[in-house]
Amino acid sequence: MSIVSSVRKTARQGPSKNFRGILLMLFSGIAVSLMSGIILHLNKTHHPFEVAFFRNILGLFLLAPLLVGPGMTHWRTGRMGPLIWRGLFSAVSMMCYFYGVKLVPLAEVTALSFMGPLFATVIAIMVLGERIRIRRTLALIAGFSGALIILRPGFHAFTLGTALILGSAVTWSISMIIIKILTKTESAITQSLYTLVMLTPITGIAALPYWRTPDLGEFAWMFLMAALGTAAQLAFTGAFKEADLGALLPMDFAKLIWAAMIGYLFFAQTPDIWVFIGGAVIFASTTYIALREARIRSRTAEQEAESKPAIPQEPHS
């Protein structure tokens, strides 16, 4: 076969799985950044808890088509306890995040949100007894140093907004660990369903003292916010099905660029250089830890496969 015909065949087959995964990851980052921009816009006229409530109830509405007919199986679960805990921690994380977006520039929100996997690693070591080696320890120290670069104690005031965003990252990291446990038996849709079922009444009750019924234009923004959030979740999950971890993680850093652009263009927010430097340090740390853990899991799986005795074959008659 000639080189030209090989190229034509590849073109007909479409982009590689890694390329599709990268596109999905980039789309997910853009969708999350746009959603954060809409949250900030809506926070000017509505309390963050009310905005969070509409994000959840409209997200549940958008998920509904997947839950009818054969989709009814997604309601079945034998892990109600962990699902409830995931919902509770997700509720705290979401309300902290939505309130924090009102007080902290979008680029700084995104950079500090990269701390989530670092907190998850620390909690997994403390609670699940995961082993920690020198390289992982150094990566964690580097990641937390990145947060100090952004916050610059003594030069940059530690505000309520900063505390809320870090609180969101901590509670989300706990939720991530519960997700890791649930993934062994529960589908992504089942987890999303029960999380939204819990988040909707929790954020609804929290929003009641501050309630202001949105007009048609505001409701349209809220629907777009929920649609972007749902699309981002699906694209993020789809990206990891399509592409290798090493190809995807660097793309997630683009969220910081999108957030900075949206903040600058629509809200006159000008992030300083320390946000990008600190964000890059945090991101490099979390990427290293994730890739190293994936490599260790792959090596362990290979060793277990090699240690299993071969199943004797029946002789052919």
SERO-4910 file (N, C-alpha, C, O; in steps of 0.05 Angstrom, whole numbers):
BEGIN
 pado doro    nc1    nc2    nc3   cac1   cac2   cac3    cc1    cc2    cc3    oc1    oc2    oc3
  Met    A     17    -24      0      0      0      0     18     25      0     37     26     15
  Ser    A     12     45    -17     28     69    -19     23     87      6      4     83     20
  Ile    A     42    106     10     40    125     32     15    142     29      1    147     49
  Val    A      9    150      4    -14    168     -1    -40    153      7    -57    165     20
  Ser    A    -42    128     -1    -67    113      5    -69    108     35    -91    107     45
  Ser    A    -46    104     49    -47    101     78    -57    126     92    -74    124    110
  Val    A    -48    149     82    -57    174     94    -87    178     89   -101    186    107
  Arg    A    -96    171     64   -124    174     58   -141    156     76   -162    163     85
  Lys    A   -131    131     81   -146    113     98   -148    123    126   -169    122    139
  Thr    A   -126    134    137   -126    146    164   -145    169    165   -159    172    185
  Ala    A   -145    186    144   -164    209    144   -193    200    145   -209    212    158
  Arg    A   -198    178    130   -226    168    129   -234    157    157   -257    159    164
  Gln    A   -215    146    171   -221    134    197   -226    156    218   -237    150    240
  Gly    A   -219    181    212   -224    203    231   -201    205    251   -182    190    249
  Pro    A   -204    224    270   -182    230    288   -177    206    307   -195    190    312
  Ser    A   -153    205    317   -146    183    336   -162    186    362   -173    207    367
  Lys    A   -162    164    377   -177    165    403   -165    186    421   -179    201    435
  Asn    A   -138    188    422   -125    208    439   -134    236    431   -139    253    448
  Phe    A   -135    241    405   -142    268    395   -171    274    403   -177    296    411
  Arg    A   -189    254    400   -217    259    408   -219    264    438   -234    282    447
  Gly    A   -203    249    453   -203    254    482   -193    281    489   -204    294    507
  Ile    A   -172    291    476   -162    318    481   -182    339    474   -186    358    489
  Leu    A   -197    335    452   -218    354    444   -240    355    466   -250    376    473
  Leu    A   -247    331    475   -268    330    496   -258    344    522   -274    358    535
  Met    A   -233    340    529   -222    352    553   -221    383    550   -228    397    569
  Leu    A   -213    392    527   -213    421    522   -241    433    523   -246    454    535
  Phe    A   -260    418    511   -288    427    512   -298    428    541   -312    447    549
  Ser    A   -291    408    557   -300    407    585   -289    431    600   -304    443    615
  Gly    A   -264    438    595   -252    461    608   -265    487    601   -270    504    618
  Ile    A   -271    490    575   -285    514    566   -313    516    578   -321    537    587
  Ala    A   -327    493    578   -355    493    589   -355    500    619   -372    515    628
  Val    A   -335    489    634   -334    495    663   -328    525    667   -339    538    685
  Ser    A   -310    536    651   -302    564    653   -326    582    646   -330    602    660
  Leu    A   -340    575    625   -364    591    618   -385    589    640   -398    609    646
  Met    A   -389    565    651   -408    562    673   -400    580    697   -418    592    709
  Ser    A   -375    581    703   -366    597    725   -371    627    720   -379    642    738
  Gly    A   -367    635    694   -374    662    687   -403    669    690   -410    690    699
  Ile    A   -420    650    682   -449    654    686   -457    655    715   -474    671    723
  Ile    A   -444    638    731   -449    639    760   -442    666    771   -458    678    787
  Leu    A   -419    677    763   -412    704    772   -432    725    763   -439    743    778
  His    A   -441    723    738   -462    741    728   -488    740    744   -499    760    751
  Leu    A   -497    715    749   -522    712    764   -519    720    793   -539    728    806
  Asn    A   -495    717    804   -491    725    832   -495    755    837   -498    763    860
  Lys    A   -496    770    816   -501    799    819   -530    805    827   -536    825    839
  Thr    A   -548    787    819   -576    792    825   -589    770    842   -611    774    852
  His    A   -576    747    845   -586    725    861   -565    715    880   -541    716    874
  His    A   -574    705    903   -556    694    923   -543    669    911   -556    654    897
  Pro    A   -517    664    917   -503    641    907   -518    614    913   -517    596    897
  Phe    A   -531    612    936   -545    587    943   -569    583    924   -574    560    917
  Glu    A   -582    604    916   -604    601    897   -594    594    870   -606    577    856
  Val    A   -572    605    862   -559    598    836   -552    568    836   -556    554    817
  Ala    A   -541    559    859   -533    531    861   -558    513    860   -557    491    847
  Phe    A   -580    521    872   -605    506    871   -614    502    842   -621    480    834
  Phe    A   -614    523    826   -623    521    798   -603    504    782   -611    490    763
  Arg    A   -578    506    789   -558    488    775   -565    459    779   -563    443    761
  Asn    A   -574    452    803   -580    424    810   -607    415    799   -609    393    787
  Ile    A   -628    431    803   -654    422    794   -656    421    764   -669    403    753
  Leu    A   -643    440    750   -643    439    721   -625    417    711   -630    405    690
  Gly    A   -603    411    726   -586    389    718   -600    362    721   -596    344    704
  Leu    A   -617    360    741   -633    336    745   -653    333    721   -658    311    712
  Phe    A   -664    355    713   -683    355    690   -668    346    665   -679    331    649
  Leu    A   -644    356    661   -628    348    637   -620    319    637   -616    307    616
  Leu    A   -617    308    661   -609    280    664   -633    261    661   -629    237    656
  Ala    A   -657    272    663   -682    255    663   -684    237    639   -692    213    642
  Pro    A   -678    245    614   -680    227    591   -664    201    593   -671    181    581
  Leu    A   -643    202    609   -626    178    613   -638    159    634   -627    137    639
  Leu    A   -660    167    647   -670    152    670   -697    138    664   -709    127    682
  Val    A   -706    140    639   -732    127    632   -726    101    617   -705     97    606
  Gly    A   -746     83    617   -743     58    603   -721     41    615   -720     36    639
  Pro    A   -702     33    598   -679     17    608   -663     33    628   -649     21    645
  Gly    A   -664     59    627   -649     76    645   -658     74    674   -644     84    692
  Met    A   -682     62    679   -692     59    706   -673     43    724   -673     45    748
  Thr    A   -656     27    711   -637     10    726   -617     28    741   -604     18    761
  His    A   -613     53    733   -594     70    746   -603     78    774   -587     87    791
  Trp    A   -629     73    780   -639     79    807   -631     57    827   -631     62    851
  Arg    A   -623     34    817   -617     11    835   -589     15    846   -570     20    832
  Thr    A   -587     11    872   -561     13    885   -561     -1    912   -582     -3    925
  Gly    A   -539    -12    919   -536    -25    945   -516     -9    962   -507    -19    983
  Arg    A   -509     16    953   -489     32    967   -501     59    975   -488     79    971
  Met    A   -524     58    987   -538     84    994   -521    100   1014   -521    125   1011
  Gly    A   -508     87   1033   -492    102   1052   -471    120   1040   -471    144   1044
  Pro    A   -453    108   1024   -432    124   1011   -444    145    992   -433    167    990
  Leu    A   -466    138    979   -479    158    961   -489    182    976   -487    205    967
  Ile    A   -500    178   1000   -510    200   1017   -486    217   1026   -487    242   1025
  Trp    A   -464    204   1034   -441    219   1043   -429    235   1019   -421    258   1023
  Arg    A   -429    223    996   -419    238    972   -437    263    967   -426    284    962
  Gly    A   -463    259    969   -481    281    965   -477    304    985   -478    327    978
  Leu    A   -473    297   1010   -469    317   1031   -443    333   1026   -443    358   1028
  Phe    A   -421    319   1021   -396    333   1016   -397    349    990   -386    371    989
  Ser    A   -411    339    970   -414    354    945   -430    379    949   -425    399    937
  Ala    A   -450    377    966   -467    401    972   -451    423    985   -452    446    977
  Val    A   -435    416   1005   -418    436   1018   -398    447    998   -393    472    998
  Ser    A   -386    430    982   -366    439    962   -379    458    942   -367    479    936
  Met    A   -402    451    933   -415    468    913   -423    496    924   -418    516    911
  Met    A   -434    496    948   -443    522    960   -419    539    966   -420    564    963
  Cys    A   -397    527    975   -372    543    979   -362    554    953   -353    577    952
  Tyr    A   -362    538    932   -352    546    906   -369    569    895   -358    589    886
  Phe    A   -396    565    894   -413    585    883   -411    612    898   -412    633    885
  Tyr    A   -408    611    924   -404    635    940   -377    647    935   -374    672    932
  Gly    A   -356    630    933   -329    639    929   -325    653    902   -310    672    900
  Val    A   -339    644    881   -338    656    855   -347    685    856   -337    702    840
  Lys    A   -365    691    874   -374    719    877   -353    737    888   -353    761    884
  Leu    A   -334    726    903   -314    742    918   -286    741    907   -270    759    914
  Val    A   -279    721    891   -252    717    882   -251    717    852   -269    706    839
  Pro    A   -231    730    839   -228    730    810   -228    702    799   -218    683    811
  Leu    A   -240    698    775   -244    672    763   -217    657    760   -216    633    765
  Ala    A   -196    670    751   -171    657    747   -160    646    773   -149    623    774
  Glu    A   -162    661    795   -153    652    821   -170    629    831   -160    610    843
  Val    A   -196    630    826   -214    608    833   -205    582    820   -203    561    833
  Thr    A   -199    584    794   -191    560    779   -164    550    789   -161    525    792
  Ala    A   -145    568    793   -118    559    802   -120    545    829   -107    524    833
  Leu    A   -135    556    848   -138    544    875   -154    518    873   -150    500    890
  Ser    A   -172    516    854   -188    491    851   -170    467    843   -177    444    848
  Phe    A   -147    473    831   -128    452    824   -118    438    849   -106    416    847
  Met    A   -122    450    873   -113    438    898   -129    412    905   -119    396    921
  Gly    A   -152    409    894   -170    386    901   -155    359    901   -157    345    921
  Pro    A   -142    352    879   -128    326    879   -106    324    900   -101    302    910
  Leu    A    -93    346    907    -73    345    928    -85    339    955    -75    322    970
  Phe    A   -107    353    961   -121    347    986   -131    318    986   -130    304   1007
  Ala    A   -140    308    963   -150    280    961   -127    261    967   -131    240    981
  Thr    A   -103    267    957    -80    250    962    -73    249    992    -68    227   1003
  Val    A    -73    272   1005    -67    273   1034    -88    258   1050    -81    243   1068
  Ile    A   -114    262   1043   -135    248   1058   -134    218   1054   -139    203   1073
  Ala    A   -128    210   1029   -125    181   1024   -103    168   1040   -105    146   1049
  Ile    A    -81    183   1044    -59    173   1060    -67    171   1089    -60    151   1102
  Met    A    -82    191   1099    -90    192   1127   -112    172   1134   -111    158   1154
  Val    A   -132    170   1115   -156    154   1121   -154    126   1110   -161    106   1124
  Leu    A   -145    123   1085   -144     97   1072   -118     83   1076   -115     59   1068
  Gly    A    -98     96   1088    -73     83   1094    -56     79   1069    -39     61   1069
  Glu    A    -60     95   1048    -43     92   1024    -14     99   1031     -9    117   1046
  Arg    A      4     84   1018     32     89   1023     42    114   1009     32    121    987
  Ile    A     61    128   1021     72    152   1010    102    149   1008    115    143   1028
  Arg    A    113    154    984    142    152    980    153    180    977    138    200    976
  Ile    A    179    182    974    193    208    974    184    225    950    180    249    953
  Arg    A    181    213    926    173    229    903    146    241    907    141    264    900
  Arg    A    127    225    917    100    235    922    100    257    943     86    277    940
  Thr    A    117    253    964    119    274    985    129    300    973    118    321    979
  Leu    A    150    299    957    161    323    945    140    336    926    139    361    925
  Ala    A    125    320    911    104    331    894     83    346    910     73    367    902
  Leu    A     75    334    933     55    347    950     66    373    961     51    393    962
  Ile    A     91    373    970    103    398    981    103    419    959     97    443    964
  Ala    A    110    411    934    111    430    912     83    441    907     80    465    902
  Gly    A     63    424    908     35    433    903     26    453    923     14    473    916
  Phe    A     31    447    949     22    466    969     39    492    968     29    513    976
  Ser    A     64    490    959     79    514    954     67    532    933     68    556    934
  Gly    A     55    519    913     41    533    892     18    550    903     13    572    894
  Ala    A      4    538    922    -18    552    935     -8    577    950    -20    598    950
  Leu    A     15    574    963     27    596    978     36    618    958     35    642    965
  Ile    A     45    610    934     53    630    914     28    647    906     31    671    903
  Ile    A      5    634    903    -19    649    896    -28    666    919    -35    690    915
  Leu    A    -28    655    943    -39    669    967    -20    690    978    -28    711    988
  Arg    A      7    685    975     28    703    984     22    715   1012     16    739   1015
  Pro    A     23    698   1033     17    707   1060     35    731   1067     59    731   1062
  Gly    A     23    752   1078     37    776   1085     36    797   1063     41    821   1069
  Phe    A     31    789   1038     29    808   1016      1    809   1004     -7    828    992
  His    A    -14    787   1008    -40    784    996    -59    775   1018    -55    755   1031
  Ala    A    -80    791   1023    -99    785   1045   -113    758   1041   -122    752   1019
  Phe    A   -115    743   1062   -129    717   1062   -159    724   1068   -166    729   1091
  Thr    A   -175    724   1047   -203    733   1049   -222    710   1053   -215    687   1052
  Leu    A   -247    718   1059   -269    698   1061   -271    682   1035   -275    658   1035
  Gly    A   -269    696   1012   -271    683    986   -250    661    983   -256    639    973
  Thr    A   -225    668    990   -204    648    988   -209    624   1006   -205    601    997
  Ala    A   -219    629   1030   -225    607   1049   -247    590   1037   -246    565   1040
  Leu    A   -267    602   1025   -289    586   1013   -279    569    990   -287    546    988
  Ile    A   -262    580    972   -252    564    950   -235    541    960   -237    519    949
  Leu    A   -218    546    979   -202    524    991   -220    504   1005   -215    480   1004
  Gly    A   -240    514   1019   -259    495   1032   -274    478   1012   -279    455   1016
  Ser    A   -280    490    989   -293    475    967   -274    453    957   -283    431    952
  Ala    A   -248    460    954   -229    440    944   -226    417    964   -223    394    956
  Val    A   -226    423    990   -223    402   1010   -247    384   1010   -243    359   1009
  Thr    A   -271    395   1011   -295    378   1012   -299    363    985   -309    340    985
  Trp    A   -291    375    963   -292    361    938   -272    338    937   -278    317    926
  Ser    A   -249    341    950   -229    320    951   -240    296    966   -234    273    959
  Ile    A   -255    301    987   -268    279   1002   -288    265    985   -290    240    984
  Ser    A   -303    281    970   -322    269    951   -308    252    930   -319    232    922
  Met    A   -285    261    921   -269    246    901   -262    219    911   -263    199    897
  Ile    A   -254    217    937   -246    192    949   -271    173    950   -268    149    945
  Ile    A   -294    184    957   -319    168    958   -326    158    930   -334    136    926
  Ile    A   -322    176    910   -327    168    882   -309    144    875   -318    126    861
  Lys    A   -284    146    883   -265    124    878   -274     98    889   -271     77    876
  Ile    A   -286     99    913   -297     74    925   -322     65    911   -325     41    906
  Leu    A   -340     84    904   -365     77    891   -362     66    863   -378     50    853
  Thr    A   -341     76    849   -337     68    821   -335     38    817   -340     28    795
  Lys    A   -327     24    838   -324     -5    836   -351    -19    831   -352    -41    819
  Thr    A   -373     -7    840   -399    -20    838   -421     -3    824   -440    -13    814
  Glu    A   -417     24    824   -438     42    815   -430     56    789   -407     64    786
  Ser    A   -449     59    770   -443     73    745   -441    103    750   -450    113    771
  Ala    A   -429    117    731   -426    147    733   -454    160    734   -458    179    749
  Ile    A   -473    149    719   -500    161    718   -514    157    745   -527    175    755
  Thr    A   -511    133    757   -523    128    783   -512    147    804   -527    158    820
  Gln    A   -486    151    804   -474    170    823   -483    198    818   -490    212    837
  Ser    A   -484    207    793   -493    234    786   -522    238    795   -530    259    805
  Leu    A   -539    217    790   -567    219    796   -571    223    826   -585    242    834
  Tyr    A   -559    206    842   -564    208    871   -551    233    883   -561    245    902
  Thr    A   -529    242    871   -517    267    880   -536    291    875   -540    307    893
  Leu    A   -548    292    851   -566    314    844   -592    312    861   -603    332    869
  Val    A   -601    287    866   -625    284    883   -620    294    911   -639    305    923
  Met    A   -596    292    921   -590    303    947   -584    333    946   -593    348    964
  Leu    A   -569    341    926   -561    369    924   -585    388    921   -585    410    931
  Thr    A   -605    379    906   -628    397    900   -642    406    925   -646    430    929
  Pro    A   -651    388    943   -665    398    967   -646    412    986   -655    431    999
  Ile    A   -621    404    988   -603    417   1007   -598    446    998   -600    464   1015
  Thr    A   -592    450    973   -587    478    963   -613    494    962   -613    518    966
  Gly    A   -636    480    958   -662    493    958   -669    504    985   -678    527    987
  Ile    A   -664    488   1006   -670    497   1033   -651    521   1041   -659    540   1053
  Ala    A   -625    518   1033   -606    539   1039   -613    565   1024   -607    587   1034
  Ala    A   -626    563   1001   -633    587    985   -658    601    995   -662    625    988
  Leu    A   -676    587   1010   -702    599   1017   -700    627   1030   -716    644   1022
  Pro    A   -682    631   1049   -682    658   1062   -674    681   1042   -679    704   1048
  Tyr    A   -661    674   1020   -651    694   1001   -666    693    974   -658    705    955
  Trp    A   -689    679    974   -703    674    948   -712    699    933   -723    717    945
  Arg    A   -706    699    907   -716    720    889   -722    706    863   -704    696    849
  Thr    A   -748    704    856   -756    689    832   -743    702    807   -746    726    802
  Pro    A   -729    686    791   -716    697    767   -736    704    746   -757    691    743
  Asp    A   -730    725    730   -746    731    707   -738    712    684   -720    696    687
  Leu    A   -751    715    661   -747    697    639   -718    698    629   -706    677    623
  Gly    A   -707    722    627   -679    724    618   -659    711    637   -641    697    629
  Glu    A   -664    715    663   -646    703    683   -649    673    683   -630    658    687
  Phe    A   -674    663    679   -678    634    679   -664    622    655   -653    600    657
  Ala    A   -663    637    632   -648    627    609   -618    624    615   -606    604    607
  Trp    A   -607    643    629   -579    641    638   -575    617    656   -555    603    654
  Met    A   -594    613    674   -592    590    693   -594    563    678   -579    544    685
  Phe    A   -611    562    658   -613    537    642   -587    532    627   -577    510    626
  Leu    A   -575    554    616   -550    551    601   -528    542    621   -511    526    613
  Met    A   -528    553    645   -508    545    665   -510    515    671   -490    502    672
  Ala    A   -535    505    675   -539    477    681   -530    460    657   -518    439    661
  Ala    A   -537    469    633   -530    454    609   -500    452    605   -489    431    599
  Leu    A   -486    474    610   -457    474    608   -444    456    629   -425    441    624
  Gly    A   -455    456    654   -445    439    675   -449    410    669   -431    394    673
  Thr    A   -472    403    658   -478    375    651   -460    366    627   -449    344    628
  Ala    A   -458    384    607   -441    377    584   -412    374    592   -398    357    582
  Ala    A   -403    391    611   -375    389    620   -370    362    634   -349    350    630
  Gln    A   -389    353    650   -387    327    664   -385    304    644   -368    287    646
  Leu    A   -403    304    625   -404    283    605   -378    283    588   -367    262    582
  Ala    A   -369    307    580   -345    309    563   -320    300    579   -303    286    568
  Phe    A   -319    307    605   -297    299    622   -295    269    624   -274    257    621
  Thr    A   -318    256    630   -319    227    632   -312    214    605   -297    195    604
  Gly    A   -324    225    583   -318    214    557   -289    216    549   -278    199    535
  Ala    A   -276    238    557   -248    242    551   -230    220    562   -212    210    548
  Phe    A   -236    211    586   -220    190    599   -226    163    587   -210    144    590
  Lys    A   -248    160    574   -254    135    560   -240    134    533   -233    112    523
  Glu    A   -234    157    522   -222    159    495   -192    159    495   -179    147    478
  Ala    A   -180    173    515   -152    179    513   -136    170    538   -148    164    559
  Asp    A   -110    170    535    -92    163    557    -91    186    576    -94    209    569
  Leu    A    -86    179    602    -84    199    623    -62    220    617    -67    244    621
  Gly    A    -40    210    607    -17    228    601    -24    249    579    -13    271    579
  Ala    A    -41    242    561    -49    260    539    -69    280    549    -71    303    538
  Leu    A    -85    273    569   -108    290    578   -100    311    599   -108    334    597
  Leu    A    -84    302    619    -80    320    642    -68    347    634    -77    367    645
  Pro    A    -48    349    616    -38    375    609    -60    394    597    -59    418    600
  Met    A    -80    382    584   -102    398    572   -119    411    593   -131    432    588
  Asp    A   -120    399    617   -138    410    638   -128    437    648   -143    453    658
  Phe    A   -102    441    644    -90    467    653   -102    490    637   -102    513    646
  Ala    A   -112    484    613   -124    505    596   -147    519    610   -154    542    603
  Lys    A   -159    506    630   -181    519    645   -172    545    657   -188    564    658
  Leu    A   -148    547    666   -137    572    678   -137    594    657   -143    617    663
  Ile    A   -129    587    632   -128    607    611   -156    616    604   -161    640    601
  Trp    A   -175    597    601   -203    605    594   -215    622    616   -228    642    610
  Ala    A   -210    615    641   -222    630    663   -210    659    664   -225    678    668
  Ala    A   -184    661    659   -172    687    658   -183    704    636   -188    728    639
  Met    A   -187    692    612   -198    707    589   -227    716    595   -234    739    589
  Ile    A   -243    698    606   -271    706    612   -272    728    633   -288    747    631
  Gly    A   -256    725    654   -255    745    675   -246    772    664   -257    793    672
  Tyr    A   -227    772    646   -216    797    635   -236    810    616   -241    834    617
  Leu    A   -248    794    598   -265    805    576   -292    814    586   -303    834    577
  Phe    A   -303    799    606   -331    805    614   -334    817    641   -355    829    648
  Phe    A   -313    815    658   -316    825    686   -294    843    694   -291    850    718
  Ala    A   -277    852    675   -255    870    681   -237    860    703   -226    876    719
  Gln    A   -233    833    704   -215    821    724   -187    818    711   -185    805    690
  Thr    A   -167    828    724   -139    825    713   -123    809    733   -113    821    753
  Pro    A   -119    783    728   -103    767    747    -74    774    746    -63    781    724
  Asp    A    -60    773    769    -31    779    768    -16    754    761    -26    732    760
  Ile    A     10    758    755     27    736    745     30    714    765     34    691    757
  Trp    A     27    720    791     31    700    812      9    678    811     14    655    818
  Val    A    -15    686    802    -36    666    799    -29    645    778    -33    621    782
  Phe    A    -17    654    756     -9    635    735     15    618    744     16    594    738
  Ile    A     34    631    757     58    615    767     50    595    787     57    571    785
  Gly    A     34    603    807     25    585    828      7    563    816      9    540    824
  Gly    A    -11    571    798    -28    551    785    -12    530    770    -19    507    770
  Ala    A      9    539    756     26    521    741     40    501    759     42    477    753
  Val    A     50    511    782     64    494    802     44    473    813     51    449    814
  Ile    A     20    482    821      0    463    831     -7    442    810     -8    418    816
  Phe    A    -11    452    786    -20    434    764      2    413    758     -4    390    754
  Ala    A     27    422    757     49    404    752     51    383    773     56    359    768
  Ser    A     46    391    798     47    372    821     25    351    819     30    327    821
  Thr    A      0    360    814    -22    341    812    -19    323    788    -26    299    789
  Thr    A     -9    333    766     -5    317    742     16    295    747     12    272    739
  Tyr    A     38    303    760     59    283    766     48    261    784     52    237    779
  Ile    A     33    268    805     22    248    823      3    230    809      4    205    813
  Ala    A    -15    241    792    -35    225    777    -21    206    758    -29    182    757
  Leu    A     -1    215    743     13    198    724     29    176    739     29    153    730
  Arg    A     41    183    761     57    163    776     38    142    788     45    118    787
  Glu    A     15    150    798     -4    131    809    -14    112    788    -17     88    792
  Ala    A    -20    123    764    -29    107    742     -8     87    733    -15     64    727
  Arg    A     17     95    733     39     77    726     42     55    746     47     32    739
  Ile    A     40     62    772     42     41    793     19     21    791     23     -3    794
  Arg    A     -6     31    787    -29     13    784    -25     -5    760    -31    -29    762
  Ser    A    -15      5    738    -11    -11    714     10    -33    719      7    -56    711
  Arg    A     32    -25    733     53    -45    740     42    -66    758     49    -90    755
  Thr    A     26    -58    778     15    -77    797     -4    -97    783     -3   -121    789
  Ala    A    -20    -87    765    -39   -104    750    -24   -124    733    -32   -147    731
  Glu    A     -1   -115    721     15   -133    704     27   -155    721     28   -179    714
  Gln    A     37   -148    745     49   -167    763     29   -188    773     35   -211    775
  Glu    A      5   -178    779    -16   -197    788    -24   -216    766    -29   -239    770
  Ala    A    -25   -205    741    -33   -222    718    -11   -244    713    -18   -267    707
  Glu    A     14   -236    716     36   -255    712     37   -276    734     45   -299    729
  Ser    A     28   -269    758     30   -288    781      7   -308    781      9   -328    795
  Lys    A    -14   -303    766    -37   -321    765    -29   -347    750    -17   -344    729
  Pro    A    -35   -370    761    -29   -395    746    -45   -398    721    -68   -390    720
  Ala    A    -32   -408    701    -46   -412    675    -68   -433    678    -64   -453    692
  Ile    A    -91   -429    665   -113   -448    667   -107   -471    647   -104   -466    623
  Pro    A   -105   -496    657    -98   -518    639   -120   -521    617   -144   -520    623
  Gln    A   -111   -526    593   -129   -530    571   -136   -559    568   -120   -577    572
  Glu    A   -161   -564    561   -169   -592    556   -157   -601    530   -156   -586    510
  Pro    A   -148   -626    529   -136   -636    504   -158   -638    482   -181   -645    488
  His    A   -149   -632    458   -168   -634    435   -174   -664    430   -156   -681    430
  Ser    A   -199   -670    425   -206   -698    419   -200   -704    390   -205   -727    382
***
